[in-house]
């Protein structure tokens, strides 16, 4: 299954915010990249699951993993932990692949995805309805990170990031017909963002579609 739901700095760095370190059992998940992700994607593709082998654990890979888990009576969470790894490769996950990670981009995305389908509400900043900057502000606030309310000011809340260097959890900004920033989303990985769309509510969108490319205004990182 491929997720292609349509969707939602040029600024100087203002501050850094630390994140909480969490250690847990090995788990490959949304936003991960590298050789191990390629091996997972190849294993899924060889079994007929719809996934692109590109080394980027994006929404399509998560969906394919979830389908594999469902088909094999595993816990369905879209992450490749020890049990899913064993079922996929018929061997135990190597010890070196047990890892520590920061509750940063992955945690932000996991939380943001819980609101998929919530309606768009102009000025909204709660699970009853969000606008674009209200959604971003709410999600980050749940992780103890307090951002300004509007997209143009949120663009000043971190250090600028080149598009080629985007990481999960980065904020991506867009300008409308004028030069001012008027829209913001959260980068998910694999060229996708999650945002509050005025027509679809909280949804995924592709940064590489023509409209998004034409109106892209930059990105910033508020996580270490």
N, CA and C of each residue as an Amber inpcrd file, in Angstrom:
protein
   672
   0.8450000  -1.1850000   0.0000000   0.0000000   0.0000000   0.0000000
   0.8770000   1.2300000   0.0000000   0.5730000   2.2140000  -0.8390000
   1.3570000   3.4310000  -0.9180000   0.5120000   4.5800000  -0.4050000
   1.0710000   5.3670000   0.5110000   0.3310000   6.4750000   1.0810000
   0.6010000   7.7230000   0.2590000  -0.4230000   8.2660000  -0.3860000
  -0.2460000   9.4730000  -1.1860000  -1.3920000  10.4370000  -0.9290000
  -1.8280000  10.5200000   0.3350000  -2.9170000  11.4390000   0.6420000
  -2.4610000  12.8700000   0.3540000  -3.3260000  13.6810000  -0.3250000
  -2.9710000  15.0470000  -0.6390000  -3.0070000  15.9500000   0.5820000
  -2.4040000  17.0900000   0.5870000  -2.5060000  17.9580000   1.7100000
  -2.6570000  19.4410000   1.4310000  -0.7700000  20.5590000   3.9440000
  -0.4570000  21.9180000   4.3450000   0.7230000  22.0840000   3.5570000
  13.1960000  29.4150000   4.9860000  12.7280000  30.1180000   6.0850000
  13.8790000  30.8900000   6.1080000  13.1270000  30.6570000   5.8680000
  14.1810000  31.5700000   5.5480000  14.3600000  32.4200000   6.7840000
  14.8660000  31.8100000   7.8260000  14.9220000  32.4970000   9.1130000
  16.2170000  32.1660000   9.8140000  16.6580000  33.0480000  10.6410000
  17.8690000  32.7980000  11.4200000  17.5490000  31.9180000  12.5960000
  18.5660000  31.2020000  13.0390000  18.3420000  30.3160000  14.1840000
  18.0100000  31.1530000  15.4110000  17.0150000  30.6630000  16.1770000
  16.6160000  31.4020000  17.3700000  16.9320000  30.6590000  18.6350000
  16.6950000  29.3470000  18.6510000  17.0280000  28.6160000  19.8560000
  17.1220000  27.1330000  19.5730000  17.8100000  26.4100000  20.4690000
  17.8810000  24.9550000  20.4310000  17.0270000  24.4280000  21.5490000
  16.4090000  23.2750000  21.3170000  15.6370000  22.6300000  22.3660000
  16.0960000  21.1930000  22.4750000  16.3730000  20.7660000  23.6850000
  16.8550000  19.4170000  23.8950000  15.7070000  18.4390000  23.9080000
  15.9910000  17.1660000  23.5870000  14.9930000  16.1160000  23.6460000
  15.4410000  15.0570000  24.6350000  14.5030000  14.2340000  25.0450000
  14.7660000  13.2430000  26.0730000  15.3080000  11.9750000  25.4460000
  16.3810000  11.4570000  25.9890000  16.9620000  10.2310000  25.4700000
  16.2000000   9.0250000  25.9830000  15.8760000   8.1180000  25.0430000
  15.1290000   6.9250000  25.3870000  15.8560000   5.7260000  24.8180000
  16.0010000   4.6900000  25.5940000  16.6050000   3.4650000  25.0960000
  15.5440000   2.3920000  25.0300000  15.4820000   1.6860000  23.9230000
  14.5040000   0.6260000  23.8020000  15.0540000  -0.4730000  22.9020000
  14.3370000  -1.5670000  22.8510000  14.7610000  -2.6820000  22.0160000
  14.8160000  -2.2410000  20.5670000  15.5660000  -2.9840000  19.7690000
  15.7310000  -2.6570000  18.3650000  14.3920000  -2.4910000  17.7000000
  14.2810000  -1.4410000  16.8850000  13.0560000  -1.2100000  16.1490000
  13.3710000  -0.2880000  14.9960000  13.1170000  -0.7530000  13.7730000
  13.2510000   0.1120000  12.6100000  11.8910000   0.7520000  12.3840000
  11.8790000   2.0710000  12.1640000  10.6210000   2.7890000  12.1290000
  10.7020000   3.9880000  11.2060000   9.5590000   4.6780000  11.0970000
   9.4240000   5.8260000  10.2220000  10.5580000   6.8190000  10.4360000
  11.2130000   7.2120000   9.3270000  12.3030000   8.1780000   9.3960000
  13.6780000   7.5680000   9.3770000  13.7880000   6.2470000   9.6440000
  15.0940000   5.5900000   9.6050000  15.5830000   5.5000000   8.1580000
  16.8920000   5.4840000   8.0010000  17.4970000   5.3460000   6.6790000
  18.6990000   4.4180000   6.7760000  19.1790000   3.9750000   5.6080000
  20.4160000   3.2090000   5.5910000  20.2930000   1.8160000   5.0140000
  21.4200000   1.0850000   5.1050000  21.5190000  -0.2480000   4.5010000
  20.4910000  -1.2130000   5.0690000  20.2880000  -1.1590000   6.3920000
  19.3300000  -2.0940000   7.0050000  17.9200000  -1.8520000   6.4920000
  17.5850000  -0.5860000   6.2540000  16.2540000  -0.2740000   5.7190000
  16.1130000  -0.8310000   4.3060000  17.1780000  -0.7330000   3.5160000
  17.1500000  -1.3070000   2.1620000  16.8920000  -2.8120000   2.2350000
  17.5540000  -3.4930000   3.1610000  17.3590000  -4.9390000   3.2990000
  15.9060000  -5.2610000   3.6760000  15.3290000  -4.4760000   4.5490000
  13.9240000  -4.6740000   4.9230000  13.0280000  -4.4590000   3.7140000
  13.2750000  -3.3940000   2.9720000  12.4550000  -3.1030000   1.7860000
  12.6010000  -4.1970000   0.7300000  13.8160000  -4.7060000   0.5350000
  14.0330000  -5.7820000  -0.4320000  13.2790000  -7.0440000  -0.0150000
  13.3120000  -7.3530000   1.2790000  12.6080000  -8.5370000   1.7740000
  11.1040000  -8.3930000   1.5810000  10.5820000  -7.2060000   1.8260000
   9.1480000  -6.9660000   1.6280000   8.7910000  -7.0510000   0.1440000
   9.6090000  -6.4150000  -0.7030000   9.3370000  -6.4250000  -2.1390000
   9.3660000  -7.8470000  -2.7010000  10.2810000  -8.6720000  -2.1980000
  10.3900000 -10.0460000  -2.6920000   9.1530000 -10.8700000  -2.3330000
   8.3960000 -10.4030000  -1.3430000   7.1610000 -11.0810000  -0.9320000
   5.9260000 -10.4470000  -1.5470000   6.1430000  -9.4980000  -2.4460000
   5.0270000  -8.9160000  -3.1770000   4.4110000  -7.6770000  -2.5610000
   5.0360000  -7.1360000  -1.5160000   4.4830000  -5.9250000  -0.9000000
   4.9250000  -4.6970000  -1.6940000   4.0350000  -3.7150000  -1.7600000
   4.2620000  -2.5300000  -2.5780000   5.1520000  -1.5460000  -1.8320000
   6.4410000  -1.5920000  -2.1140000   7.3950000  -0.7240000  -1.4220000
   8.5360000  -0.3950000  -2.3720000   9.0200000   0.8300000  -2.2950000
  10.1580000   1.2610000  -3.1000000  11.4390000   0.9940000  -2.3220000
  12.4170000   0.3760000  -2.9480000  13.6870000   0.0770000  -2.2950000
  14.6010000   1.2860000  -2.4580000  14.5510000   2.1780000  -1.4640000
  15.3390000   3.4080000  -1.5490000  16.0950000   3.7250000  -0.2660000
  15.9900000   2.8410000   0.7310000  16.7260000   3.0600000   1.9700000
  16.1190000   4.0910000   2.8900000  14.9020000   4.5440000   2.5850000
  14.2260000   5.5540000   3.3970000  12.9430000   4.9600000   3.9520000
  12.8690000   4.8170000   5.2710000  11.7040000   4.2080000   5.9300000
  10.6080000   5.2660000   6.0270000   9.9180000   5.4800000   4.8960000
   8.8560000   6.4690000   4.8280000   7.4890000   5.8480000   5.0450000
   6.4150000   6.6120000   4.8090000   5.0590000   6.1140000   5.0280000
   4.7250000   4.8570000   4.2290000   5.2340000   4.7510000   2.9770000
   4.9400000   3.5700000   2.1730000   5.5730000   2.3140000   2.7720000
   6.7970000   2.4490000   3.2870000   7.4530000   1.3030000   3.9240000
   6.7190000   0.9260000   5.2030000   6.3290000   1.9120000   5.9810000
   5.5820000   1.6180000   7.2100000   4.2940000   0.8800000   6.8780000
   3.5940000   1.3080000   5.8280000   2.3520000   0.6480000   5.4480000
   2.6000000  -0.7930000   5.0000000   3.6980000  -1.0020000   4.2440000
   4.0240000  -2.3610000   3.7890000   4.3750000  -3.2590000   4.9730000
   5.1110000  -2.7280000   5.9400000   5.4420000  -3.4980000   7.1440000
   4.1700000  -3.8630000   7.8980000   3.2600000  -2.9070000   8.0220000
   2.0020000  -3.1720000   8.7190000   1.2100000  -4.2710000   8.0110000
   1.1920000  -4.2430000   6.6770000   0.5010000  -5.3010000   5.9230000
   1.1580000  -6.6610000   6.1720000   2.4970000  -6.6770000   6.1730000
   3.2280000  -7.9150000   6.4460000   2.9010000  -8.4300000   7.8450000
   2.8750000  -7.5410000   8.8090000   2.5680000  -7.9410000  10.1880000
   1.1560000  -8.5260000  10.2890000   0.2210000  -7.8780000   9.6260000
  -1.1560000  -8.3690000   9.6460000  -1.2440000  -9.7590000   9.0260000
  -0.5570000  -9.9490000   7.8950000  -0.5950000 -11.2320000   7.1990000
   0.0670000 -12.3490000   7.9980000   0.9470000 -11.9810000   8.9270000
   1.6980000 -12.9770000   9.6800000   1.3150000 -13.0120000  11.1600000
   0.1420000 -12.4510000  11.4650000  -0.4020000 -12.4990000  12.8300000
   0.5540000 -11.9090000  13.8660000   1.2160000 -10.8280000  13.4750000
   2.1110000 -10.1080000  14.3840000   1.4220000  -8.8380000  14.8670000
   1.9650000  -8.2580000  15.9260000   1.4580000  -6.9550000  16.3710000
   1.6340000  -5.9480000  15.2420000   0.5580000  -5.2580000  14.9040000
   0.5890000  -4.3340000  13.7690000   0.9030000  -2.9290000  14.2690000
   2.1630000  -2.5120000  14.0920000   2.5530000  -1.1590000  14.4680000
   3.3900000  -0.4740000  13.3890000   3.6560000  -1.1910000  12.2720000
   4.4240000  -0.5880000  11.1890000   5.9020000  -0.4560000  11.4710000
   6.3710000  -1.0330000  12.5780000   7.7890000  -0.9930000  12.9290000
   8.3760000  -2.4030000  12.8680000   9.6310000  -2.4920000  12.4890000
  10.2950000  -3.7910000  12.4270000  11.0890000  -3.9870000  13.7170000
  10.4420000  -4.6190000  14.6910000  11.1100000  -4.9960000  15.9220000
  11.6080000  -6.4240000  15.8250000  11.9660000  -6.9950000  16.9620000
  12.5770000  -8.3230000  16.9690000  11.6790000  -9.3900000  16.3360000
  10.3790000  -9.3770000  16.6820000   9.4820000 -10.4100000  16.1700000
   9.2530000 -10.2760000  14.6690000   9.0530000  -9.0330000  14.2120000
   8.8400000  -8.8180000  12.7830000  10.1100000  -9.1320000  11.9910000
  11.2630000  -8.7820000  12.5510000  12.5380000  -9.0810000  11.8970000
  12.7120000 -10.5890000  11.7400000  12.3980000 -11.3270000  12.8060000
  12.5050000 -12.7890000  12.7730000  11.6040000 -13.3710000  11.6930000
  10.3760000 -12.8760000  11.6070000   9.4340000 -13.3890000  10.6080000
   9.8540000 -13.0240000   9.1910000  10.4620000 -11.8580000   9.0420000
  10.8340000 -11.3780000   7.7120000  12.0950000 -12.0410000   7.1870000
  13.0770000 -12.2870000   8.0790000  14.3760000 -12.7980000   7.6490000
  14.6590000 -14.2280000   8.1230000  13.7680000 -14.7790000   8.9600000
  13.9480000 -16.1300000   9.4960000  15.2530000 -16.2630000  10.2720000
  15.6020000 -15.1850000  10.9630000  16.7630000 -15.1880000  11.8660000
  16.5550000 -14.0830000  12.8890000  17.2580000 -14.2120000  13.9990000
  17.1310000 -13.2060000  15.0480000  17.7810000 -11.8980000  14.6110000
  17.2580000 -10.8090000  15.1140000  17.8520000  -9.5140000  14.8140000
  19.2410000  -9.4280000  15.4490000  20.2670000  -9.0700000  14.6780000
  21.6230000  -8.9630000  15.2300000  21.6810000  -7.9900000  16.4040000
  22.5140000  -8.3040000  17.3570000  22.5900000  -7.4990000  18.5730000
  22.9950000  -6.0610000  18.2860000  23.8330000  -5.8510000  17.2620000
  24.2940000  -4.4850000  16.9980000  23.1780000  -3.5960000  16.5010000
  22.0620000  -4.2290000  16.1170000  20.9480000  -3.4280000  15.6380000
  19.9890000  -3.0520000  16.7640000  20.3540000  -3.3480000  17.9960000
  19.6110000  -2.8200000  19.1330000  20.1810000  -1.4320000  19.4090000
  19.3350000  -0.4480000  19.4560000  19.8440000   0.9150000  19.3860000
  19.1610000   1.8380000  20.3740000  19.8510000   2.9520000  20.6460000
  19.2580000   4.0410000  21.4070000  18.8820000   5.1400000  20.4220000
  17.8410000   5.8780000  20.7310000  17.4820000   6.9760000  19.8570000
  16.8700000   8.0780000  20.6990000  16.7770000   9.2510000  20.1190000
  16.2060000  10.3840000  20.8230000  14.7300000  10.5000000  20.4890000
  13.9680000  10.8760000  21.5090000  12.5310000  11.0800000  21.3200000
  12.3390000  12.4120000  20.6150000  12.8200000  12.4550000  19.3770000
  12.7410000  13.7000000  18.6350000  11.8200000  13.5530000  17.4430000
  12.3810000  13.4530000  16.2530000  11.5500000  13.3890000  15.0580000
  10.5940000  12.2150000  15.0500000  11.0730000  11.0420000  15.4550000
  10.2100000   9.8630000  15.4340000   9.0290000  10.0380000  16.3760000
   9.3020000  10.5510000  17.5600000   8.2210000  10.7490000  18.5140000
   7.2230000  11.7870000  18.0370000   7.7210000  12.8510000  17.4160000
   6.8410000  13.8840000  16.8790000   5.9250000  13.2970000  15.8050000
   6.5080000  12.5170000  14.9050000   5.7220000  11.9540000  13.8090000
   4.7120000  10.9370000  14.3170000   5.1360000  10.0850000  15.2300000
   4.2080000   9.0990000  15.7850000   2.9940000   9.7920000  16.3960000
   3.2400000  10.8930000  17.0920000   2.1300000  11.6290000  17.6940000
   1.2800000  12.3050000  16.6280000   1.9170000  12.9520000  15.6710000
   1.1860000  13.6750000  14.6270000   0.2530000  12.7480000  13.8500000
   0.7100000  11.5300000  13.5970000  -0.0950000  10.5910000  12.8050000
  -1.3730000  10.1530000  13.5220000  -1.4100000  10.3080000  14.8210000
  -2.6150000   9.9510000  15.5600000  -3.7960000  10.8530000  15.1980000
  -3.5000000  11.9920000  14.5640000  -4.5540000  12.9490000  14.2550000
  -4.9590000  12.9310000  12.7790000  -4.4680000  11.9580000  12.0180000
  -4.8680000  11.8490000  10.6130000  -6.3960000  11.8200000  10.5100000
  -6.9210000  12.6570000   9.6240000  -8.3640000  12.7050000   9.4320000
  -9.0890000  13.7410000  10.2700000  -8.4230000  14.3160000  11.2810000
  -9.0450000  15.3890000  12.0630000  -9.3280000  16.5580000  11.1140000
 -10.5070000  17.1700000  11.1870000 -10.8600000  18.2110000  10.2190000
 -10.0430000  19.4880000  10.3550000  -9.9870000  20.2140000   9.2570000
  -9.3600000  21.5270000   9.2550000 -10.3420000  22.5500000   9.8030000
  -9.8840000  23.3670000  10.7290000 -10.6850000  24.4580000  11.2750000
  -9.8150000  25.7020000  11.3190000 -10.2420000  26.7650000  10.6620000
  -9.4720000  28.0030000  10.6700000  -9.3180000  28.4810000  12.1000000
  -8.0820000  28.7080000  12.5220000  -7.8090000  29.1320000  13.8790000
  -7.8200000  28.0000000  14.8870000  -8.0250000  26.7630000  14.4160000
  -8.1180000  25.6230000  15.3150000  -6.7720000  25.1780000  15.8460000
  -6.7410000  24.7910000  17.1050000  -5.4880000  24.3460000  17.7160000
  -5.7370000  23.2310000  18.7280000  -6.7390000  22.3900000  18.4490000
  -7.0550000  21.2740000  19.3380000  -7.5100000  20.0980000  18.4890000
  -7.5610000  18.8930000  19.0660000  -8.0010000  17.7160000  18.3010000
  -9.4220000  17.8060000  17.7590000 -10.1700000  18.8300000  18.1350000
 -11.4890000  19.0400000  17.5220000 -11.3520000  19.6080000  16.1180000
 -10.2120000  20.1990000  15.8500000  -9.9480000  20.7760000  14.5400000
  -8.7070000  21.6440000  14.5830000  -7.8920000  21.5780000  13.5200000
  -6.6240000  22.3060000  13.4740000  -6.5240000  23.1390000  12.2000000
  -5.8340000  24.2700000  12.2980000  -5.2630000  24.8480000  11.0950000
  -3.7950000  24.4320000  11.0650000  -3.0500000  24.8710000  10.0510000
  -1.7090000  24.3040000   9.8600000  -0.7750000  24.6040000  11.0240000
  -0.6940000  25.8620000  11.4280000   0.2400000  26.2070000  12.4980000
  -0.2750000  25.7680000  13.8580000  -1.6020000  25.7170000  14.0150000
  -2.1720000  25.2130000  15.2580000  -1.8490000  23.7510000  15.4620000
  -1.8620000  22.9880000  14.3710000  -1.5150000  21.5600000  14.4290000
  -0.0650000  21.3800000  14.8440000   0.8370000  22.1110000  14.1930000
   2.2610000  22.0090000  14.5180000   2.5030000  22.4120000  15.9670000
   1.9190000  23.5160000  16.3740000   2.1080000  23.9840000  17.7470000
   1.6030000  22.9540000  18.7600000   0.4410000  22.3670000  18.4870000
  -0.1530000  21.4010000  19.4200000   0.7180000  20.1470000  19.5370000
   1.1450000  19.6020000  18.4070000   1.9360000  18.3690000  18.4170000
   3.2380000  18.5770000  19.1910000   3.9370000  19.6590000  18.9010000
   5.1970000  19.9090000  19.5990000   4.9790000  20.1820000  21.0780000
   3.8780000  20.8390000  21.4140000   3.6030000  21.1400000  22.8230000
   3.4360000  19.8660000  23.6380000   2.8670000  18.8150000  22.9970000
   2.6900000  17.5550000  23.7170000   4.0240000  16.9050000  24.0550000
   5.0810000  17.3330000  23.3740000   6.4360000  16.8340000  23.6510000
   7.2480000  17.8330000  24.4700000   6.5590000  18.8460000  25.0060000
   7.2400000  19.8100000  25.8560000   7.9780000  20.8990000  25.1100000
   7.6930000  21.0600000  23.8180000   8.3580000  22.0700000  22.9990000
   7.3180000  23.1040000  22.6020000   7.5100000  24.3270000  23.0260000
   6.5070000  25.3710000  22.8390000   6.9020000  26.2940000  21.6910000
   6.1080000  26.2640000  20.6340000   6.3710000  27.0480000  19.4360000
   5.4060000  28.2240000  19.3520000   5.7840000  29.2520000  18.5850000
   4.8530000  30.3540000  18.3440000   3.5870000  29.8520000  17.6390000
   2.5720000  30.6990000  17.5680000   1.2700000  30.2590000  17.0600000
   1.1600000  30.2810000  15.5460000   1.8020000  31.2110000  14.8690000
   1.5970000  31.3440000  13.4300000   2.7920000  30.8240000  12.6350000
   2.5200000  30.4160000  11.3850000   3.5490000  29.7830000  10.5570000
   4.7410000  30.7070000  10.3210000   4.4790000  31.9920000  10.0610000
   5.5930000  32.8930000   9.7580000   6.5220000  33.0660000  10.9490000
   5.9700000  33.0510000  12.1650000   6.8230000  33.1850000  13.3510000
   7.4430000  31.8380000  13.7150000   6.7460000  30.7450000  13.4520000
   7.3430000  29.4240000  13.6770000   8.5970000  29.2510000  12.8320000
   8.6370000  29.9170000  11.7000000   9.8020000  29.8220000  10.8230000
  11.0570000  30.4110000  11.4530000  10.9000000  31.1940000  12.5120000
  12.0620000  31.7830000  13.1880000  12.4520000  30.9890000  14.4320000
  11.7780000  29.8780000  14.6740000  11.9430000  29.1520000  15.9420000
  13.0050000  28.0640000  15.8990000  13.7890000  28.0090000  14.8630000
  14.8260000  26.9920000  14.7660000  15.8980000  27.3980000  13.7860000
  16.7850000  26.4760000  13.5140000  17.8610000  26.7970000  12.5700000
  17.4810000  26.3360000  11.1730000  17.7800000  27.1400000  10.1560000
  17.4170000  26.7930000   8.7850000  18.0400000  25.4680000   8.3450000
  17.3090000  24.7210000   7.5390000  17.7560000  23.4260000   7.0410000
  17.5530000  23.3870000   5.5290000  18.5650000  22.9540000   4.7890000
  18.4290000  22.8000000   3.3480000  17.4520000  21.6790000   3.0350000
  16.7460000  21.7970000   1.9380000  15.7470000  20.7940000   1.5640000
  16.3740000  19.4090000   1.4320000  17.5920000  19.3560000   0.9280000
  18.2690000  18.0700000   0.7460000  18.6720000  17.4350000   2.0680000
  18.6270000  18.1970000   3.1500000  19.0570000  17.6860000   4.4520000
  17.8970000  17.5260000   5.4350000  16.6750000  17.5360000   4.9340000
  15.5090000  17.4040000   5.8120000  15.5290000  16.0810000   6.5630000
  15.1310000  16.1390000   7.8190000  14.9930000  14.9570000   8.6540000
  13.5870000  14.9330000   9.2500000  13.0930000  13.7310000   9.5960000
  11.7700000  13.6480000  10.2100000  11.6480000  14.5800000  11.4170000
  10.5510000  15.3080000  11.4710000  10.3190000  16.2440000  12.5550000
  10.6540000  17.6820000  12.2040000  11.3870000  17.8980000  11.0980000
  11.6690000  19.2690000  10.6730000  10.3810000  19.9580000  10.2320000
  10.3420000  21.2690000  10.3780000   9.2020000  22.0450000   9.9230000
   9.4730000  22.5420000   8.5060000   8.4890000  22.3770000   7.6300000
   8.6230000  22.8320000   6.2430000   7.5760000  23.9210000   5.9930000
   7.9930000  24.9620000   5.2800000   7.1750000  26.1590000   5.1400000
   6.8910000  26.4850000   3.6780000   5.7460000  27.1390000   3.4680000
   5.3080000  27.4630000   2.1130000   4.7290000  28.8720000   2.0930000
   4.9110000  29.5440000   0.9520000   4.3340000  30.8640000   0.7330000
   3.2560000  30.7320000  -0.3330000   2.2270000  31.5600000  -0.2180000
   1.1490000  31.5180000  -1.2010000   1.5040000  32.3400000  -2.4190000
   0.5870000  33.1910000  -2.8380000   0.8120000  34.0170000  -4.0290000
   1.7130000  35.2080000  -3.7230000   1.9920000  35.4210000  -2.4400000
   2.8500000  36.5300000  -2.0520000   4.1310000  35.9650000  -1.4210000
   4.9660000  36.8150000  -0.8960000   6.2540000  36.3390000  -0.3940000
   6.1590000  35.8300000   1.0390000   5.1180000  36.1790000   1.7530000
   5.0360000  35.8150000   3.1550000   4.7330000  34.3380000   3.3490000
   5.3590000  33.7410000   4.3660000   5.0760000  32.3510000   4.7200000
   3.6530000  32.2560000   5.2370000   2.8970000  31.2940000   4.7010000
   1.4870000  31.1730000   5.0750000   1.0770000  29.7470000   5.4070000
   2.0130000  28.7910000   5.3250000   1.6530000  27.4060000   5.5750000
   2.8510000  26.6530000   6.1420000   2.5720000  25.6630000   6.9990000
   3.6290000  24.8770000   7.6190000   3.1690000  23.4370000   7.7560000
   4.1130000  22.5210000   7.6430000   3.8560000  21.1000000   7.8620000
   5.0490000  20.4830000   8.5740000   4.9190000  19.2170000   8.9220000
   5.9820000  18.4780000   9.6080000   6.5260000  17.4300000   8.6450000
   7.8230000  17.4780000   8.3910000   8.4230000  16.5270000   7.4590000
   8.4170000  15.1240000   8.0580000   7.9780000  14.1580000   7.2660000
   7.8560000  12.7710000   7.7060000   9.0270000  11.9210000   7.2250000
   9.5360000  12.2330000   6.0490000  10.5490000  11.4070000   5.3960000
  10.0540000  11.0010000   4.0220000  10.9750000  10.5540000   3.1760000
  10.6070000  10.0510000   1.8580000   9.8500000  11.0980000   1.0400000
  10.1960000  12.3760000   1.2100000   9.5630000  13.4370000   0.4350000
   8.1400000  13.7540000   0.8460000   7.7330000  13.3080000   2.0280000
   6.3530000  13.5140000   2.4780000   6.3220000  14.4010000   3.7180000
   5.1990000  15.0800000   3.8830000   4.9550000  15.8060000   5.1250000
   3.5590000  15.4590000   5.6270000   3.3120000  15.7460000   6.8930000
   1.9740000  15.6520000   7.4590000   1.5940000  17.0590000   7.8690000
   0.3420000  17.4450000   7.5660000  -0.0490000  18.8350000   7.8040000
  -1.5670000  18.9360000   7.8760000  -2.0230000  20.1310000   8.2140000
  -3.4630000  20.4080000   8.2160000  -3.8140000  21.0260000   6.8720000
  -4.4580000  20.2260000   6.0360000  -4.8890000  20.6810000   4.7150000
  -6.2770000  21.3020000   4.8220000  -6.4860000  22.4290000   4.1720000
  -7.7870000  23.0940000   4.2430000  -8.8950000  22.2660000   3.6030000
  -8.5190000  21.3160000   2.7470000  -9.5330000  20.4830000   2.0860000
  -9.6060000  19.0610000   2.6330000  -8.5410000  18.5720000   3.2550000
  -8.5180000  17.1750000   3.6940000  -8.2640000  17.0080000   5.2010000
  -8.1370000  18.1140000   5.9280000  -7.8060000  17.9910000   7.3380000
  -6.3840000  17.4930000   7.5090000  -6.1110000  16.7980000   8.6000000
  -4.7590000  16.2870000   8.8280000  -4.5000000  15.1430000   7.8450000
  -3.4850000  15.3080000   7.0180000  -3.2260000  14.3690000   5.9240000
  -1.7550000  14.4420000   5.5310000  -1.3240000  13.4650000   4.7400000
   0.0050000  13.4880000   4.1550000  -0.0260000  14.3020000   2.8640000
   1.1240000  14.8210000   2.4940000   1.2530000  15.4850000   1.1970000
   2.6700000  15.2870000   0.6950000   2.8130000  15.3380000  -0.6140000
   4.0890000  15.1060000  -1.2730000   4.7760000  16.4400000  -1.5470000
   5.9690000  16.6230000  -0.9980000   6.6950000  17.8660000  -1.2070000
   7.1430000  18.0380000  -2.6510000   7.1360000  16.9670000  -3.4190000
   7.6660000  17.0170000  -4.7830000   6.6040000  17.2650000  -5.8370000
   5.3420000  17.3930000  -5.4170000   4.3400000  17.7270000  -6.4390000
   4.4970000  19.2020000  -6.8110000   4.0470000  19.5370000  -8.0110000
   4.3670000  20.8360000  -8.6060000   3.9950000  22.0100000  -7.7140000
   2.8020000  21.9800000  -7.1210000   2.3690000  23.1140000  -6.3030000
   3.2920000  23.3160000  -5.1190000   3.6480000  22.2230000  -4.4440000
   4.5190000  22.3420000  -3.2740000   5.9160000  22.8130000  -3.6640000
   6.4200000  22.3490000  -4.7820000   7.7410000  22.7870000  -5.2450000
   7.7170000  24.2880000  -5.5230000   6.6520000  24.7480000  -6.1890000
   6.5630000  26.1560000  -6.5840000   6.4430000  27.0920000  -5.3820000
   5.8300000  26.6140000  -4.3100000   5.5590000  27.4910000  -3.1650000
   6.4390000  27.1950000  -1.9480000   7.3960000  26.2980000  -2.1150000
   8.2780000  25.9490000  -0.9910000   9.0820000  27.1700000  -0.5640000
   9.0930000  27.4440000   0.7510000   9.7710000  28.6450000   1.2490000
  10.9240000  28.3340000   2.1900000  11.1620000  27.0620000   2.4960000
  12.2770000  26.7200000   3.3530000  11.8700000  25.8250000   4.5000000
  12.8110000  25.5510000   5.3890000  12.5620000  24.6410000   6.5010000
  13.4210000  25.0420000   7.6870000  13.0040000  24.6030000   8.8640000
  13.8400000  24.8090000  10.0420000  13.7580000  23.5930000  10.9480000
  14.7370000  23.4730000  11.8140000  14.8300000  22.3500000  12.7450000
  14.8220000  22.8980000  14.1680000  13.8560000  22.4480000  14.9550000
  13.7740000  22.8870000  16.3460000  14.1810000  21.7750000  17.3020000
  14.6200000  20.6530000  16.7420000  15.0840000  19.5200000  17.5290000
  16.5740000  19.3520000  17.3260000  17.2700000  18.8500000  18.3370000
  18.6950000  18.5620000  18.1740000  18.8820000  17.3860000  17.2410000
